[in-house]
Amino acid sequence: MTRVAILQSNYLPWKGYFDIIHSADLFIFYDDVQFTKNDWRNRNKIKTQTGPAWLTIPVGGDLNRLINQVTFQDQRWAKKHWKSIQQYYSRAPFFKRYQDFLEDVYLNRPWSRLSELNQYLIRHIAHDFLEIKTEFRDSTEFETQGKKQDRLMDLLKQAGANSYISGPSAKNYIDEKKFEKAGIRLSYVSYEDYPEYSQFFPPFSHQVFIFDLLFHVGPDAPRFIWGDRET
């Protein structure tokens, strides 16, 4: 059985995003779709002493573009983000373990496109830090037909999927009958019952970027995402 997950790339996603990746054999970045403002594509949250705060990459307000067409207006955001991460996490137990990687991302690489940055981060975090074995591909590698869910179904068929893994929010709009007709098993990852860990600035929050978990628990991070679950 080939289990496939398809999602738009997010900026430093939370642990639930990597839970979906871990549950799949193949993960496809779906970045040749409409860019949405005030979403997770170009921002995420960190913990501060006054509560969760946004790290937002300025990309302008133009909505007439796809995610993989979004470019950066300047590079000043990178140093600001790294400074904020250092300010609030430098005393975390495993901060130094990931410091060189993040310094390279924020200080040494001149990113030009949002999708390029997001996919680079997600691939390396998944493979290098969470030891996820899932294969990554991009939707632009396929010649798909149709719109919305019809295009999604075509992408799944071309990828050889007989199982599709989705986030729970898709239950509100997905047409499950199309999956039944195509012979593709549909399942949803549950974001419930993630264990808490020792986190700065209580109360505890699950809805923060993945490095909050990595900085605090290091290589033990998978236990706080999928734990002993078998996929």
Summary of the structure (lengths in Angstrom):
residues: 231
radius of gyration: 17.8
end to end distance: 11.5
largest distance: 52.9
contacts: 664
relative contact order: 0.22
helix: 42%
strand: 16%
